[in-house]
Structures are given as C-alpha cells and as structure tokens.
C-alpha cells in the first residue's frame, strides 16, 4: 500500500487527502485544529495535532517509506524572520527523521516582487524576492528529493473571490489576477507525485490574468454577492506570474484557465 504524508493539512491538504483516500492510499496528516483532527480521523486519515512552532517531536512511523510528502506550512508576513526560521527548523528535523521518496513544499507567488513585470522561475534577483518566503523555501529545498510549488491566489468551491469585497472599497482592482483553482492545484500535485519531475521550483498559476476588478465583478454576479461600494485604484502594479513551466512539463490543460470562470 502506498503512503502520503501531509504536513499542515489545510484547505489544499484536505482536498488532496480525500483524493488519495479514494485511490486506496494510506494518508497521514498534521493539523493544529482539534475540529479538523476529529474530521480527519473520521475520514480514515492517520491524523496528529501538531504545532511546528512549539512541538519538537512528531511520532511518525519510521518503518515505512512515504511515497510522497506534501508540506503546506506557511511562512506568514506577520511572523518575524526568527520565528519562520524556528518553525521550518522543526519541519526540517521531522522530515530528516523519516523515509520518503518525494517532497513537495507549497509556497506562494508572493515570493516575487510586487512590481511591473512578467515573472517565471528563472527570476534570479534574490534581493527583490520576499525574504520570509525565501527563507522557508530554501530550508525545505535543502531536504533531499524536494520540489517547491509556488501557488497563485487560491480559489474554488466555497472560496469565492467576490464575497471578500462585498460593499467594500477595492484598491487593488487594476492589478492582474495571478490566481489558480483548487482543482488544478490538486491535479498538478497528483501529476507531480506520480510522475518523473526534476527537482526545482514551479509556479502554479492559471494561464489567463484578467484584472482583479473583472474577477470581482464576475464572481459577485455569478454567486450573487453585492458589488464593492467603489473601486479606488492604488498600487496598480502590473505583476504577472507565468505558470507555463509545469503545465508544459506535463502537457497539462487547466480545468479553469481563467479566474473569470472560477
């Protein structure tokens, strides 16, 4: 039987876990939520309540090899550099103590600077990248057999972009949307877990980039939310993140190529 480990079983992780349970895999997962812990256990997942900021030891089985590990533990902007270093030092130690064949770390396209330009995985100006996200990425990429997936803004199912702006003033409407649908993320993760993929960094972003204003209005109309009270453009940088590398590698056609269809 094959084994999948998900460290930080959030929204993406739980969807991925359900897909792999259906495939007949054994799934192991960590969460910081008591409610989610009981839900995961009820679904047949080997779940642990674990906080990588405070808990040093995680009693994972050492007598099996995990076919894949997906780490979905964030490096947030509200944390200090030292707090992020501390968090991912613990993650690194946990993964160093187990056997696995492939490791995928989920990062964010927020690693690229908020400025005009088209950004792909060849962008090499480390001083312009987000220092906190890069610290986490580098720590995870120092582990063997590791990939980093840089996810765009994640939407789909009950996460609807338009609802976050009901009756609010929108200042980011002129910016291009670097978004991706949950279904496409899970599909690309599944291809990476099953396939032969070189170690490295991969952007996971829908190929079309309408303005956020267009997406908000279309989303509000589709799901019957109120429109924003106003659009007042500020910080209207034209940042576009390209996700062609991974799609080309797998000859993948996005289920949702445009955020207008989410």
C-alpha positions in Angstrom: 0.0 0.0 0.0 1.2 3.5 -0.8 1.6 6.2 1.8 1.1 10.0 1.6 2.1 12.4 4.4 0.7 15.9 4.5 2.3 18.3 7.0 -0.1 21.2 7.6 -3.4 19.8 6.3 -5.2 22.9 5.4 -7.6 23.5 2.6 -5.4 22.1 -0.2 -4.1 19.3 2.0 -7.6 18.1 3.0 -8.7 18.1 -0.6 -5.6 16.2 -1.6 -6.1 13.7 1.2 -9.6 12.9 0.1 -8.4 12.2 -3.4 -5.7 9.9 -2.3 -8.0 8.0 0.1 -10.2 7.3 -2.9 -7.1 5.9 -4.7 -6.6 3.5 -1.8 -3.5 5.1 -0.3 -2.9 5.4 3.4 -2.8 9.1 4.3 -1.1 10.7 7.3 -1.6 14.4 8.2 -0.9 17.0 10.8 -3.2 19.8 11.9 -3.3 22.4 14.7 -7.1 22.2 14.9 -9.0 19.9 17.2 -12.1 20.1 15.0 -10.1 19.1 11.9 -8.3 16.4 13.7 -11.5 14.6 14.6 -12.8 15.1 11.0 -9.6 13.6 9.5 -9.7 10.7 11.9 -13.4 10.1 11.0 -12.4 10.0 7.3 -9.8 7.3 7.9 -6.7 9.5 7.9 -3.9 9.0 10.4 -4.0 12.4 12.0 -1.9 14.3 14.5 -2.4 17.5 16.3 0.9 19.2 15.9 2.2 22.8 16.1 5.6 23.2 14.4 6.2 26.4 16.4 6.1 24.7 19.8 6.1 20.9 19.4 9.6 19.4 18.8 8.7 15.8 18.3 6.2 14.2 15.9 5.9 10.4 16.3 5.6 9.4 12.7 6.3 5.8 11.7 10.0 5.3 10.8 9.5 1.7 9.5 7.7 2.8 6.3 8.7 4.9 3.3 6.3 7.6 2.4 5.8 7.7 -1.4 5.2 11.4 -1.2 5.3 14.2 1.4 3.4 17.5 0.9 4.4 20.3 3.2 1.8 23.0 3.4 3.0 25.1 6.3 3.1 28.8 5.7 5.7 31.5 6.2 3.4 34.4 7.0 4.2 38.1 6.9 3.1 38.6 10.5 5.9 36.4 11.6 9.5 37.6 12.2 12.4 36.1 10.3 13.5 34.3 13.5 10.0 32.8 14.0 10.0 31.5 10.5 13.5 30.1 10.9 12.4 28.4 14.1 9.2 26.9 12.5 11.0 25.4 9.5 13.9 24.2 11.5 11.4 21.9 13.3 9.8 20.9 10.0 13.3 20.1 8.6 14.1 17.9 11.6 10.8 16.0 11.3 11.4 15.2 7.7 15.0 14.3 8.2 13.9 11.6 10.6 11.6 9.7 8.2 11.9 7.9 4.9 10.3 9.4 1.8 10.6 9.3 -2.0 9.5 12.8 -2.9 8.8 16.0 -1.1 6.7 18.9 -2.4 6.7 22.2 -0.5 3.8 24.6 -1.1 4.9 28.2 -1.2 3.4 31.3 -2.9 3.9 33.5 -5.9 4.1 36.3 -3.3 7.8 35.4 -3.4 8.1 37.6 -6.5 8.3 41.4 -6.0 5.1 43.5 -6.3 6.2 45.4 -9.3 5.6 45.6 -13.1 6.9 42.6 -15.0 6.3 39.0 -16.1 7.9 36.6 -13.5 8.8 33.0 -14.1 11.0 30.5 -12.3 14.2 31.9 -13.9 13.8 35.2 -12.0 17.1 35.4 -10.0 17.1 38.7 -8.1 17.2 37.4 -4.6 17.3 40.9 -3.1 13.9 41.7 -4.6 12.2 38.4 -3.6 10.2 38.2 -0.4 12.8 37.3 2.3 10.4 35.4 4.6 9.1 33.2 1.9 12.6 32.6 0.5 13.9 31.5 3.9 11.2 28.8 4.2 11.7 27.7 0.6 15.5 27.4 1.0 15.1 25.4 4.2 12.7 23.0 2.5 14.7 22.7 -0.7 17.8 21.7 1.4 16.0 18.4 2.0 16.5 15.6 -0.5 14.1 14.9 -3.4 12.4 18.3 -2.9 10.2 20.5 -5.2 8.6 23.8 -4.4 5.3 24.7 -5.9 4.6 28.5 -5.8 0.8 28.8 -5.7 -1.1 31.7 -7.1 -4.1 33.1 -5.2 -6.1 30.1 -4.4 -9.9 29.9 -5.0 -12.6 27.5 -6.0 -15.5 25.7 -4.3 -16.6 27.7 -1.3 -13.6 30.2 -1.5 -15.1 32.8 -3.8 -13.1 36.0 -4.6 -16.1 38.3 -4.9 -17.5 37.7 -1.5 -14.5 39.2 0.2 -15.3 42.6 -1.3 -19.0 43.0 -0.7 -19.8 46.6 -0.1 -16.1 47.5 0.4 -13.8 49.9 -1.3 -11.4 48.0 -3.6 -7.9 49.5 -4.1 -6.3 46.5 -6.0 -8.8 46.2 -8.9 -6.3 47.3 -11.6 -3.8 44.6 -10.7 -3.7 41.4 -12.8 -5.1 38.3 -11.1 -2.4 35.6 -10.5 -4.9 33.0 -9.3 -5.4 29.3 -9.6 -8.3 27.0 -8.9 -8.1 24.3 -6.2 -9.0 21.6 -8.7 -6.0 22.5 -10.9 -3.7 22.6 -7.9 -4.7 19.1 -6.8 -4.5 17.8 -10.3 -0.9 19.2 -10.7 0.1 17.9 -7.3 -1.2 14.4 -8.3 0.8 14.5 -11.6 3.9 15.5 -9.7 3.5 12.8 -7.1 3.0 10.1 -9.8 5.4 11.4 -12.4 9.1 12.0 -13.0 9.7 15.6 -12.3 13.0 17.4 -11.9 13.9 18.9 -8.5 13.3 22.7 -8.6 10.8 25.5 -8.4 7.4 25.6 -10.2 4.8 28.3 -10.4 1.2 27.0 -10.2 -0.9 29.8 -11.8 -3.8 29.8 -14.2 -2.6 30.9 -17.7 -5.0 33.9 -18.0 -4.7 37.1 -16.0 -7.7 39.4 -16.1 -7.8 42.3 -13.8 -8.9 41.7 -10.2 -11.8 44.2 -10.8 -13.1 42.0 -13.6 -12.8 38.9 -11.5 -14.6 40.5 -8.5 -17.5 41.7 -10.7 -17.9 38.4 -12.5 -17.6 36.4 -9.2 -20.1 38.6 -7.4 -22.6 38.3 -10.3 -22.2 34.5 -10.6 -22.6 33.8 -6.9 -25.0 36.6 -6.1 -22.9 38.7 -3.8 -23.1 42.5 -3.5 -20.7 44.5 -5.6 -18.0 46.6 -3.9 -19.0 50.1 -2.9 -16.2 51.6 -5.0 -13.1 50.9 -7.0 -10.3 53.3 -6.0 -7.0 52.2 -7.7 -3.9 52.2 -5.6 -0.6 50.3 -6.1 -1.6 49.4 -9.6 1.5 47.4 -10.5 1.2 45.0 -13.4 2.7 41.8 -12.0 2.1 38.7 -14.0 3.3 35.3 -12.8 3.8 32.7 -15.5 2.9 29.1 -14.8 3.9 27.6 -18.2 6.9 25.5 -17.0 4.8 23.0 -15.0 1.9 22.9 -17.5 4.4 22.3 -20.4 6.2 19.6 -18.4 3.0 17.6 -18.0 1.3 18.8 -21.2 -1.5 19.9 -18.8 -4.6 21.7 -19.9 -6.0 23.8 -17.0 -9.6 22.9 -16.0 -10.0 26.6 -15.2 -7.7 28.6 -17.4 -9.2 31.9 -16.4 -10.2 33.2 -12.9 -13.3 34.6 -14.6 -14.6 31.0 -14.6 -13.8 30.1 -11.0 
